[in-house]
Amino acid sequence: RRAAPDAGTALPAGATVLAVGDSITYGTGAPDGASYPAELARLTGWQVVNAGVPGDTAAQVLTRLPALLTEHRPALVILGAGGNDFLRRLPEDAVQASLRRAVGLARDAGAQVVLVGVPRPTVAARLGAGLEDHPLYERLAAEMGVPLHGGGWARVLGDANLRSDAIHANAAGYRAFAEGLAARLREAGLWR
């Protein structure tokens, strides 16, 4: 019987965590040291490796993941990718397949996984009617039995005071995202 997705094993201080993704993982739009992985490390006491590469698609994140898992041997992988795929209108099923495979690789390497929801660009969002996560994240988290941190980027990027541009946070935005993620990790049993 599969454990509930929020029955994670808490990581001790100093644990290695891999944050993998694109420019919003990297911290584009904020000064060095102000990315969400840096903020999460300050909050939790974990060693958070920032493996964000601006411009990466979900498939590119997947391609980089095996070497990152081998090098860092993380206890937890925070997987946030897909934004560039949506901007480039790449097929949704390909995004989902890449993320599904990434979750599997991380688990095979012995890591726990948290999936981060990414907003989808919509006409309503462009008109200021609010952002919402692409529904594939909720489906995939349920299918794979992993915790989802949903709505974090939608809240940050939906607030002009927390953005450096239309698709990136500023330092305050990355800090707000990290605080929300930390609360979600605590709820999922991954952080005490």
C-alpha positions in Angstrom: 0.0 0.0 0.0 1.4 3.4 -1.0 2.0 5.9 1.8 0.0 9.1 1.7 1.8 11.7 -0.4 2.3 13.9 2.7 3.9 11.2 4.9 7.5 12.2 4.1 10.5 11.6 6.3 11.8 14.8 7.9 15.2 15.8 6.8 17.8 16.8 9.4 19.7 20.1 9.4 22.6 19.9 6.9 20.7 17.4 4.6 21.4 17.8 0.9 18.4 19.1 -1.1 18.5 19.5 -4.9 16.3 22.3 -6.3 16.1 21.6 -10.1 14.4 23.8 -12.6 14.7 26.8 -14.8 15.2 30.6 -14.4 12.8 30.9 -11.4 14.9 28.2 -9.6 18.1 29.9 -10.7 16.9 33.3 -9.3 16.7 35.4 -12.4 15.6 38.9 -11.5 17.2 39.0 -8.1 20.7 39.7 -6.8 23.1 36.7 -6.2 22.2 34.9 -3.0 18.5 35.8 -3.2 17.2 32.8 -5.2 14.5 30.7 -3.6 17.0 27.8 -3.0 19.3 30.2 -1.1 16.3 31.5 1.0 15.1 27.9 1.6 18.6 26.9 2.9 18.6 29.9 5.3 15.1 28.9 6.6 15.7 25.1 7.0 19.5 24.7 7.7 19.7 22.3 4.7 22.4 22.4 2.0 20.2 23.4 -0.9 21.9 22.9 -4.3 20.6 25.4 -6.9 20.4 23.4 -10.1 18.3 26.0 -12.0 19.3 26.8 -15.6 17.5 29.7 -17.2 15.7 28.7 -20.4 15.6 25.0 -19.6 12.5 23.0 -20.6 11.3 20.0 -18.7 13.1 17.7 -21.1 16.4 19.6 -20.5 15.9 19.4 -16.8 15.4 15.6 -17.2 18.6 15.3 -19.3 20.6 17.1 -16.5 19.1 15.2 -13.6 21.0 11.9 -13.6 24.4 13.6 -13.3 23.1 15.9 -10.6 21.7 13.0 -8.6 25.0 11.1 -8.9 27.0 14.2 -7.9 24.9 15.4 -5.0 23.1 12.3 -3.7 20.2 14.5 -2.4 17.8 13.4 0.3 15.1 15.5 -1.4 14.6 16.8 -4.9 12.4 19.9 -5.5 11.3 19.7 -9.1 10.0 22.8 -10.7 10.0 22.9 -14.5 7.6 23.4 -17.4 7.3 27.2 -17.6 9.5 27.5 -20.7 7.6 24.6 -22.3 4.4 26.5 -21.9 5.9 29.8 -23.2 7.1 27.9 -26.3 3.8 26.0 -26.6 5.5 22.6 -26.4 3.1 19.6 -26.2 1.7 19.2 -22.7 2.0 15.4 -22.8 5.7 15.7 -23.4 6.1 18.1 -20.4 4.2 15.6 -18.2 6.3 12.7 -19.5 9.5 14.5 -18.7 8.4 15.4 -15.2 7.1 11.9 -14.6 10.5 10.4 -15.6 12.3 13.0 -13.5 10.3 12.0 -10.4 11.1 8.3 -11.1 14.8 9.0 -11.5 14.9 10.9 -8.2 13.1 8.2 -6.4 15.3 5.5 -7.9 18.3 7.5 -6.5 16.7 7.3 -3.0 15.5 10.8 -2.8 12.1 12.1 -1.7 10.4 14.4 -4.2 8.3 17.5 -4.1 6.7 18.8 -7.3 6.3 22.6 -7.7 3.3 23.8 -9.7 4.0 26.3 -12.5 1.5 28.8 -13.8 0.2 28.5 -17.3 0.2 31.6 -19.5 -3.4 32.5 -20.3 -5.2 35.4 -21.8 -6.9 36.0 -18.4 -3.5 36.1 -16.7 -2.2 38.6 -19.2 -5.2 40.8 -18.5 -4.4 40.7 -14.8 -7.2 38.2 -13.8 -4.8 36.1 -11.8 -2.5 33.2 -12.5 -3.2 29.5 -11.8 -1.0 26.4 -12.0 -1.2 24.3 -15.1 -3.5 21.4 -14.1 -0.9 18.8 -15.2 1.0 19.3 -11.9 -2.0 18.3 -9.7 -2.7 15.3 -11.9 1.0 14.2 -11.9 1.4 14.6 -8.1 -1.7 12.5 -7.5 -0.6 9.8 -10.0 3.0 9.6 -8.6 2.0 10.0 -4.9 4.3 13.0 -4.3 3.5 16.2 -2.4 2.7 19.2 -4.6 3.6 22.8 -3.7 0.8 24.4 -5.7 0.0 28.0 -6.2 3.3 29.3 -4.9 4.5 30.9 -8.1 1.0 31.9 -9.1 0.8 34.0 -5.9 4.2 35.5 -6.3 4.1 36.3 -10.0 0.5 37.5 -9.6 1.8 40.3 -7.3 3.5 43.2 -9.1 5.4 44.0 -5.8 7.1 40.5 -5.9 8.1 40.4 -9.6 11.1 41.7 -11.4 9.3 41.2 -14.8 6.3 39.3 -16.0 7.8 35.8 -15.5 10.4 36.2 -12.7 10.3 37.1 -9.1 12.4 39.8 -7.3 14.3 39.2 -4.1 11.1 39.7 -2.0 9.2 37.3 -4.3 11.8 34.6 -4.0 11.8 35.0 -0.2 8.0 34.8 -0.2 8.1 31.7 -2.4 10.7 30.0 -0.1 8.6 30.7 3.0 5.5 29.2 1.3 7.5 26.2 0.2 8.9 25.7 3.7 5.4 25.7 5.1 4.3 23.1 2.6 7.4 21.0 3.3 6.5 21.1 7.0 2.9 20.1 6.2 4.2 17.2 4.1 6.4 16.0 7.0 9.7 16.8 5.3 10.8 19.6 7.6 10.3 20.1 11.3 
